[in-house]
Amino acid sequence: MMMGIQNEYGGEVGNWTLVTWVRGERTTACADGSSLKEIINPMIEGDFDLYKMQALVEVALQCVEEDRDERPTMKQVVEMLQTYENDWQ
């Protein structure tokens, strides 16, 4: 949804999943959010709040943890998003 690309890639560079790639990009993110901009669908064309998008990526990555016991419940997801929303106001 945020990316606009397929979940899996197999090519000359190697095989990867979208989640693995995003986690790697997030790990190398610069303070100015340049790596975050790399994982956002270019069709959005910078028309987003970088702080809000970072929060959404963080929540999304928690939702796709390999260990299902590490994933938040939907109630926890809603609570996280509400907390972020309150911080933004």
Secondary structure, DSSP 8 states (H G I E B T S, - for coil): --S-S-SEEEETTEEEEHHHHHHHHHHT--TT-HHHHHHS-GGGTT-S-HHHHHHHHHHHHHHT-SSGGGS--HHHHHHHHHHHHHHH-
